[in-house]
Amino acid sequence: MTTPHDTEQIADSIRIPTLSLSIERIRAVLASPDVGMSDVTKAFETDPPLAAKVLRLANSASYGLRAQTTSLRTAIPVLGLRALSTIVLRAGILTAYKELEDCENFSLEELWKHSILTAQISESLARRCRRRGSDLSPQDYYTCGLLHDIGKIVLYDNLGEQYIEAVARSRSGTAVLVAEESRLLGMNHADAGSMAATMWQLPEPVPAVIRCHHKPNSAGGATEIVMVVACADEIANTVAEEGAKPANALLSRIRTRPLGLTEPELLEAITDAAQRWVQLEL
């Protein structure tokens, strides 16, 4: 078992892959303050898999196009820069970890489904809550939710069976996963994920949200933001385990309550999340 004395050594040895040059090039275009849609279109045209993802999302029911399109010049303005940035980031991370495979106690597919659902709920809650201390858009909350558990992949990639042992022990015992990770490995997935977000140059508060999503009150100025994502995480976990039950039967399991979120709104969010979980496709 890893002792606390080993924590610094483990942190120093964690390998976090860089994102591909193609992904970084498109991210740079999207981040440019004077970028035009023609520049964005040209950037996506150089990466056919990403272009296909853009077209698929733009043609989905969420964006309500009157007619299906096969044109990036039509699709890209429909989505907007924030949504495009999320598409690129997720694709870059999936590519970076494409060699990883599921094992008996760790399913990457289930982890991504949970992350996507948490992202969707985070965006939905952000639209409902009073966000006094934040100028983040609901789409920014989606990004935070999408990446909140990325540290699990980082630890699995680096530690393999050691990490699987921590996961298995948390499922068979009474300790929550973050506690078992810290006890057995010397660090937890929230810390590892925050390290990855910093390395990938994701702006604050993304690293802070990842680091504090299990302890929102430790997030300082980002507490209101973290509360939203933490609540979304709890809802996503609850509906995955017991989504067939009525929302009011699940309400007691949601301990984190973001500012201004009423009980009817929370019940609505739970109901909506249960429906999304059933329909969710990667």
Kinemage of the C-alpha trace (Angstrom):
@kinemage 1
@onewidth
@group {chain A} dominant
@subgroup {mainchain}
@vectorlist {calphas} color= white
{ca met a 1} P 0.000 0.000 0.000
{ca thr a 2} L 1.236 3.454 -0.886
{ca thr a 3} L 2.010 5.586 2.160
{ca pro a 4} L 1.489 9.350 2.464
{ca his a 5} L 5.260 9.698 2.269
{ca asp a 6} L 5.065 8.525 -1.362
{ca thr a 7} L 2.500 11.106 -2.499
{ca glu a 8} L 4.968 13.599 -3.946
{ca gln a 9} L 6.897 10.873 -5.738
{ca ile a 10} L 3.695 9.515 -7.315
{ca ala a 11} L 2.586 12.980 -8.419
{ca asp a 12} L 5.970 13.585 -10.035
{ca ser a 13} L 5.807 10.278 -11.901
{ca ile a 14} L 2.265 10.695 -13.289
{ca arg a 15} L 2.331 10.758 -17.082
{ca ile a 16} L -0.250 12.971 -18.745
{ca pro a 17} L -0.268 12.717 -22.550
{ca thr a 18} L -0.147 15.835 -24.662
{ca leu a 19} L -2.993 16.517 -27.042
{ca ser a 20} L -2.330 15.972 -30.743
{ca leu a 21} L -0.904 18.732 -32.919
{ca ser a 22} L -4.117 18.791 -34.954
{ca ile a 23} L -6.215 19.314 -31.833
{ca glu a 24} L -3.885 21.992 -30.476
{ca arg a 25} L -3.913 23.807 -33.818
{ca ile a 26} L -7.720 23.928 -33.880
{ca arg a 27} L -7.861 24.959 -30.213
{ca ala a 28} L -5.503 27.824 -31.019
{ca val a 29} L -7.749 28.979 -33.848
{ca leu a 30} L -10.829 28.847 -31.631
{ca ala a 31} L -9.039 30.780 -28.873
{ca ser a 32} L -7.935 33.601 -31.161
{ca pro a 33} L -9.679 36.859 -30.127
{ca asp a 34} L -10.317 37.953 -33.718
{ca val a 35} L -11.170 34.583 -35.234
{ca gly a 36} L -13.753 34.486 -38.016
{ca met a 37} L -16.069 31.634 -38.905
{ca ser a 38} L -14.257 31.130 -42.202
{ca asp a 39} L -11.013 30.523 -40.282
{ca val a 40} L -12.781 28.041 -38.005
{ca thr a 41} L -14.283 26.229 -40.985
{ca lys a 42} L -10.883 25.888 -42.641
{ca ala a 43} L -9.395 24.511 -39.418
{ca phe a 44} L -12.055 21.808 -39.102
{ca glu a 45} L -11.739 20.913 -42.777
{ca thr a 46} L -8.212 19.666 -42.031
{ca asp a 47} L -9.563 17.075 -39.552
{ca pro a 48} L -12.301 14.899 -41.136
{ca pro a 49} L -13.234 12.992 -37.920
{ca leu a 50} L -13.795 16.283 -36.079
{ca ala a 51} L -15.705 17.686 -39.032
{ca ala a 52} L -17.988 14.640 -38.912
{ca lys a 53} L -18.629 15.195 -35.188
{ca val a 54} L -19.522 18.833 -35.858
{ca leu a 55} L -21.999 17.871 -38.566
{ca arg a 56} L -23.542 15.143 -36.408
{ca leu a 57} L -24.123 17.530 -33.506
{ca ala a 58} L -25.413 20.376 -35.672
{ca asn a 59} L -27.933 18.005 -37.263
{ca ser a 60} L -29.132 16.700 -33.891
{ca ala a 61} L -32.467 17.692 -32.417
{ca ser a 62} L -30.713 19.947 -29.885
{ca tyr a 63} L -29.940 22.590 -32.488
{ca gly a 64} L -33.193 22.473 -34.447
{ca leu a 65} L -31.960 22.995 -37.988
{ca arg a 66} L -34.887 23.156 -40.392
{ca ala a 67} L -33.098 20.827 -42.791
{ca gln a 68} L -30.161 18.452 -42.447
{ca thr a 69} L -26.854 19.911 -43.590
{ca thr a 70} L -23.614 18.438 -44.884
{ca ser a 71} L -21.893 21.826 -44.969
{ca leu a 72} L -19.419 22.870 -42.293
{ca arg a 73} L -20.040 26.496 -43.285
{ca thr a 74} L -23.647 26.022 -42.199
{ca ala a 75} L -23.001 23.826 -39.169
{ca ile a 76} L -20.218 25.781 -37.471
{ca pro a 77} L -22.130 29.062 -36.882
{ca val a 78} L -25.062 27.031 -35.537
{ca leu a 79} L -22.900 25.471 -32.839
{ca gly a 80} L -20.836 28.497 -31.832
{ca leu a 81} L -17.273 28.706 -30.553
{ca arg a 82} L -17.913 27.376 -27.035
{ca ala a 83} L -19.590 24.182 -28.233
{ca leu a 84} L -16.881 23.698 -30.837
{ca ser a 85} L -14.193 24.070 -28.177
{ca thr a 86} L -15.855 21.331 -26.113
{ca ile a 87} L -16.045 19.006 -29.133
{ca val a 88} L -12.370 19.522 -29.856
{ca leu a 89} L -11.281 19.045 -26.258
{ca arg a 90} L -13.243 15.828 -25.784
{ca ala a 91} L -11.964 14.436 -29.088
{ca gly a 92} L -8.400 15.291 -28.101
{ca ile a 93} L -8.683 13.515 -24.759
{ca leu a 94} L -10.329 10.449 -26.291
{ca thr a 95} L -7.535 10.237 -28.844
{ca ala a 96} L -4.846 10.667 -26.191
{ca tyr a 97} L -6.240 7.682 -24.276
{ca lys a 98} L -7.390 5.582 -27.242
{ca glu a 99} L -5.068 2.687 -26.329
{ca leu a 100} L -6.739 2.175 -22.950
{ca glu a 101} L -9.103 -0.771 -22.646
{ca asp a 102} L -11.887 -1.667 -20.233
{ca cys a 103} L -11.275 -4.216 -17.525
{ca glu a 104} L -13.613 -6.071 -15.184
{ca asn a 105} L -13.762 -3.319 -12.557
{ca phe a 106} L -13.275 -0.272 -14.748
{ca ser a 107} L -15.390 0.643 -17.790
{ca leu a 108} L -14.218 3.604 -19.832
{ca glu a 109} L -17.521 3.635 -21.700
{ca glu a 110} L -19.506 3.917 -18.474
{ca leu a 111} L -17.154 6.616 -17.219
{ca trp a 112} L -17.641 8.678 -20.375
{ca lys a 113} L -21.415 8.180 -20.238
{ca his a 114} L -21.403 9.434 -16.650
{ca ser a 115} L -19.186 12.380 -17.619
{ca ile a 116} L -21.408 13.374 -20.529
{ca leu a 117} L -24.536 13.133 -18.387
{ca thr a 118} L -22.880 15.204 -15.646
{ca ala a 119} L -21.949 17.771 -18.296
{ca gln a 120} L -25.515 17.940 -19.591
{ca ile a 121} L -26.934 18.301 -16.084
{ca ser a 122} L -24.320 20.932 -15.174
{ca glu a 123} L -25.338 23.027 -18.176
{ca ser a 124} L -29.023 22.600 -17.335
{ca leu a 125} L -28.558 23.533 -13.662
{ca ala a 126} L -26.477 26.566 -14.630
{ca arg a 127} L -29.438 27.872 -16.609
{ca arg a 128} L -31.699 27.438 -13.567
{ca cys a 129} L -29.444 28.739 -10.772
{ca arg a 130} L -28.638 32.266 -9.703
{ca arg a 131} L -24.979 32.494 -10.616
{ca arg a 132} L -24.025 35.657 -8.731
{ca gly a 133} L -20.279 35.132 -8.585
{ca ser a 134} L -19.659 33.744 -12.053
{ca asp a 135} L -19.598 35.032 -15.601
{ca leu a 136} L -19.277 31.516 -17.006
{ca ser a 137} L -21.764 30.525 -19.672
{ca pro a 138} L -23.855 27.349 -19.328
{ca gln a 139} L -21.591 25.816 -21.990
{ca asp a 140} L -18.588 26.446 -19.726
{ca tyr a 141} L -20.380 24.487 -17.019
{ca tyr a 142} L -20.806 21.684 -19.558
{ca thr a 143} L -17.027 21.576 -20.018
{ca cys a 144} L -16.441 21.467 -16.264
{ca gly a 145} L -18.925 18.634 -15.903
{ca leu a 146} L -17.453 16.723 -18.812
{ca leu a 147} L -13.975 16.758 -17.280
{ca his a 148} L -14.782 16.445 -13.565
{ca asp a 149} L -13.703 12.766 -13.417
{ca ile a 150} L -10.893 12.850 -15.993
{ca gly a 151} L -8.451 12.069 -13.176
{ca lys a 152} L -9.839 8.527 -13.004
{ca ile a 153} L -8.566 7.925 -16.531
{ca val a 154} L -5.229 9.518 -15.674
{ca leu a 155} L -4.774 7.230 -12.655
{ca tyr a 156} L -5.953 4.121 -14.523
{ca asp a 157} L -3.559 4.891 -17.373
{ca asn a 158} L -0.604 5.322 -15.019
{ca leu a 159} L -1.237 2.828 -12.233
{ca gly a 160} L -3.297 0.075 -13.831
{ca glu a 161} L -3.966 -2.717 -11.350
{ca gln a 162} L -3.069 -0.491 -8.407
{ca tyr a 163} L -5.875 1.826 -9.370
{ca ile a 164} L -8.301 -1.027 -10.021
{ca glu a 165} L -7.630 -2.230 -6.477
{ca ala a 166} L -8.679 1.143 -5.098
{ca val a 167} L -11.871 1.071 -7.201
{ca ala a 168} L -12.684 -2.486 -6.118
{ca arg a 169} L -12.090 -1.735 -2.434
{ca ser a 170} L -14.344 1.323 -2.549
{ca arg a 171} L -17.144 -0.779 -4.030
{ca ser a 172} L -16.810 -3.605 -1.541
{ca gly a 173} L -16.249 -1.479 1.567
{ca thr a 174} L -17.691 1.597 3.219
{ca ala a 175} L -15.054 4.159 2.165
{ca val a 176} L -15.784 6.388 -0.817
{ca leu a 177} L -13.488 6.190 -3.839
{ca val a 178} L -11.547 9.401 -3.188
{ca ala a 179} L -10.673 8.151 0.301
{ca glu a 180} L -9.494 4.763 -0.977
{ca glu a 181} L -7.473 6.423 -3.735
{ca ser a 182} L -5.735 8.673 -1.244
{ca arg a 183} L -5.129 5.812 1.203
{ca leu a 184} L -3.812 3.300 -1.335
{ca leu a 185} L -2.213 5.559 -3.932
{ca gly a 186} L -1.262 8.735 -2.106
{ca met a 187} L -3.425 10.927 -4.347
{ca asn a 188} L -6.988 10.908 -5.661
{ca his a 189} L -8.621 11.367 -9.042
{ca ala a 190} L -9.628 14.953 -8.286
{ca asp a 191} L -5.974 15.911 -7.781
{ca ala a 192} L -4.830 13.956 -10.850
{ca gly a 193} L -7.544 15.500 -13.022
{ca ser a 194} L -6.654 19.005 -11.909
{ca met a 195} L -3.021 18.312 -12.851
{ca ala a 196} L -4.135 17.205 -16.327
{ca ala a 197} L -6.339 20.271 -16.826
{ca thr a 198} L -3.450 22.545 -15.884
{ca met a 199} L -1.078 20.750 -18.251
{ca trp a 200} L -3.596 21.070 -21.095
{ca gln a 201} L -3.744 24.799 -20.330
{ca leu a 202} L -7.428 24.826 -19.517
{ca pro a 203} L -8.346 28.123 -17.890
{ca glu a 204} L -9.600 28.522 -14.354
{ca pro a 205} L -11.980 27.605 -12.913
{ca val a 206} L -11.798 24.250 -14.756
{ca pro a 207} L -8.825 22.889 -12.732
{ca ala a 208} L -10.405 24.133 -9.496
{ca val a 209} L -13.759 22.508 -10.297
{ca ile a 210} L -12.062 19.173 -11.006
{ca arg a 211} L -9.947 19.420 -7.842
{ca cys a 212} L -12.840 20.366 -5.542
{ca his a 213} L -15.916 18.608 -6.956
{ca his a 214} L -16.021 16.254 -3.951
{ca lys a 215} L -15.504 19.122 -1.476
{ca pro a 216} L -17.168 22.251 -2.945
{ca asn a 217} L -16.725 24.358 0.185
{ca ser a 218} L -12.936 24.202 -0.267
{ca ala a 219} L -13.085 25.903 -3.670
{ca gly a 220} L -12.849 29.491 -2.428
{ca gly a 221} L -14.085 31.930 -5.043
{ca ala a 222} L -15.163 29.075 -7.310
{ca thr a 223} L -17.506 27.529 -4.714
{ca glu a 224} L -20.737 28.477 -6.508
{ca ile a 225} L -19.474 26.921 -9.748
{ca val a 226} L -18.245 23.760 -8.044
{ca met a 227} L -21.585 23.389 -6.231
{ca val a 228} L -23.373 23.170 -9.578
{ca val a 229} L -21.043 20.489 -10.935
{ca ala a 230} L -21.039 18.573 -7.633
{ca cys a 231} L -24.836 18.544 -7.629
{ca ala a 232} L -24.864 17.382 -11.254
{ca asp a 233} L -22.396 14.615 -10.372
{ca glu a 234} L -24.665 13.401 -7.559
{ca ile a 235} L -27.721 13.454 -9.815
{ca ala a 236} L -25.891 11.555 -12.559
{ca asn a 237} L -24.715 8.878 -10.137
{ca thr a 238} L -28.164 8.572 -8.583
{ca val a 239} L -30.122 8.168 -11.817
{ca ala a 240} L -27.585 5.661 -13.158
{ca glu a 241} L -28.131 3.514 -10.076
{ca glu a 242} L -31.832 4.057 -9.409
{ca gly a 243} L -33.244 6.044 -12.308
{ca ala a 244} L -36.343 3.870 -12.613
{ca lys a 245} L -37.662 5.312 -9.340
{ca pro a 246} L -39.704 8.546 -9.202
{ca ala a 247} L -37.687 11.734 -8.813
{ca asn a 248} L -39.073 12.453 -5.341
{ca ala a 249} L -37.769 9.067 -4.168
{ca leu a 250} L -34.258 10.034 -5.287
{ca leu a 251} L -34.284 13.560 -3.885
{ca ser a 252} L -32.844 12.624 -0.487
{ca arg a 253} L -29.655 11.329 -2.134
{ca ile a 254} L -28.825 14.753 -3.553
{ca arg a 255} L -26.946 16.493 -0.745
{ca thr a 256} L -25.412 19.405 -2.665
{ca arg a 257} L -27.852 22.235 -3.398
{ca pro a 258} L -26.575 25.102 -5.574
{ca leu a 259} L -27.645 28.634 -4.762
{ca gly a 260} L -31.156 29.477 -5.908
{ca leu a 261} L -32.103 25.959 -7.027
{ca thr a 262} L -35.626 25.278 -5.799
{ca glu a 263} L -36.916 21.822 -4.912
{ca pro a 264} L -39.285 21.693 -7.940
{ca glu a 265} L -36.359 22.632 -10.191
{ca leu a 266} L -34.223 19.920 -8.617
{ca leu a 267} L -36.974 17.344 -9.127
{ca glu a 268} L -37.272 18.450 -12.741
{ca ala a 269} L -33.502 18.110 -13.190
{ca ile a 270} L -33.574 14.572 -11.761
{ca thr a 271} L -36.440 13.542 -14.050
{ca asp a 272} L -34.720 15.027 -17.077
{ca ala a 273} L -31.423 13.333 -16.177
{ca ala a 274} L -33.094 9.924 -15.866
{ca gln a 275} L -34.516 10.303 -19.366
{ca arg a 276} L -31.173 11.452 -20.761
{ca trp a 277} L -29.334 8.482 -19.171
{ca val a 278} L -31.593 5.978 -20.952
{ca gln a 279} L -31.167 7.738 -24.284
{ca leu a 280} L -27.477 8.581 -23.986
{ca glu a 281} L -25.189 7.409 -26.768
{ca leu a 282} L -21.438 7.988 -26.971
